[in-house]
Amino acid sequence: MGSEGGWRKVAALALLLAGAGGWVFAFFRSLDLLDKMNVADDIQKKIAIYYIIGLSALIVAFLIRQFIVAARKEKFANITPTMHSIVNGCKNLHSDLMGRQFAGEAPSRAEAEQMLKESQTRLRQICDGLAHVFAMLTSTHCRVAIKVITRGPDDRLHVLTLARDNATHQLHPLLDKKRDEQGIDPLEDNSQFLRLADDNEPSYVFFSNDLSKERNFRCTSVAAYKLYSDRERPLFERIKSDPWLLPYRSTITVAVRNSEEALAPGEPSVVGFLAVDSESRRVFNSRWDPHLCSLVADALFHPINFLLGLIPDDQSDDELEDGS
């Protein structure tokens, strides 16, 4: 049983059976019924020893499980203020964008570029907060990126990174610029984004605790990091025939999308993506962590949808950080 409630039922049943078994054995032993049944003393001693060992192991396992669950709950309690701050930051960003006044009815190109630049700085702070949240939950270094879907000069849909956490932004600024200039991130070449952008897909979450085991996983970041990444890989990775080049191995990606009720006929619901990834395997909780990402993604929809109108059609601005 995967749920916590199911595990507790199993543990309670096991303890009940162990207690009942111990009571039955003690009852038979006290009345010498085992001797009358010609059960040898050695066998009786082994039964008693195995019972004590088994019961002790069960109790230890139960206590360890309770400790893990309590630690997880404590972590979720600790991230609550940060999650509130993140959602509040999304709300304040949208309020500020909607309250802007311009010389004309619409912002000029210079005004749009300035708003985009200021908004990206605030979005990076939101990414920093979410990266901190998942660093606390997973005890690993996590990266966060906010991506949008735009139409490129080749009339194809592309994935552009609007903002990253500051640590990653500072680590790969040139790589992002090259990917933007070369337009090497079409939506159709990234399987996880393409699936999330499909409104016919019932799930708007991509979850993987080990990307190396994902079948049919296509990601343009692999080629980009292979060409431009200057990070030094460990020797055991360099000698492998197919080295893992991405700086992350686990990921949660959720769609930034509008509600179905607010959509116009034929209008796509997905405008972008929120991606959280870790350099380690098997660190995310499939039951809870995607909901945390979706909470932030939903809060990001309105500011992201507004900022999409500020992105130039030619996508030549250096402020955009293409990549994943």
C-alpha positions, 0 to 999 in steps of 0.5 A: 500500500502506497499511502500513509494510511494504508501503511498504518493499517498494515503496521497495526495488523502486524502488531496485533498478530504479533501480540496475539501470537505472543499471548497464545504462546505464553498461555500454552507455556504457562499451562505446560500444554507445549510439554504435553504436546511433546514440543521439545524444549529447544524448539520452545526456546527458539520460538521464544527467541524468534518471537522476541527478535521479530517483535523487536524488529517490527517495533524498530521499523515502526519507530523508524517509519514514524520518525521519517513521517514526522521529519517530512511533516516538519519539513512541510511545516517549515516551508509554509511561510516561504510558499506563502511568500512565493504566492504573494510575490506572484500576486504582487507582480500581477498587480503591479503589471496591471497598474502600470500606466504608459504614455500611450494606450499600449507600452512602447518598445522601450517601456515593454523592455523595461517592464520585462527586465524588471519582471524577470528580476522579480521572477528570479526571486520567486524561483529562488524561493521555490528552489529553497523550498525543494532544497529543504524537502530533498536535502539536495541542490535544486534548480527552478526555471519559468518557461514560456511558449513563443513563436519563432522566426521560423514560425515554429513554437519554441520554448524560452526560459523567462527566468531562472533561480539566480544561482543557475542564471549566473552559472550559464548566462552565455549558454542561454544567450547562444540558445536564444540566438540559434533557436535550438529549442523548438517545442516539438523537440522536447517531449515533456513540454510537448505533452504538457502543452497538449490540451488533449492530455489529461495530465499537466504534470511531468514527473521523473525521479530518474530521467536516464530511465525515461523512455522516449525522452527528448530534450534539446538541452542534451545537445546544448549542454554537450556543445557549450557546457564547461562543467567537468564531469567525473572520470566514471562519466567521461569514460561511459559510452553515453555520458549523462550531460544534463546538470539534473537527473530528477525533475518535476515540470508542470504547465502554467495554464489558464482555467478552462472556463476562461478560455476562448474557443480554440485558445490554447490553455498552456502558456508556459511551464514551471520546472523544478529539478535536482542533480540527484535521483529519487528525491521528489515525492510523487504524492505531494511535490507536484502539487506544490509546483502546481500551486506556484504555476497557477499563481504565475499564470496571469503575470506570465500571460501579461508578460508574453505580450511584451516579448518581441515577435523577433525574440531578439532581446538578450533579456530572454534566457533560452534553455532548460 
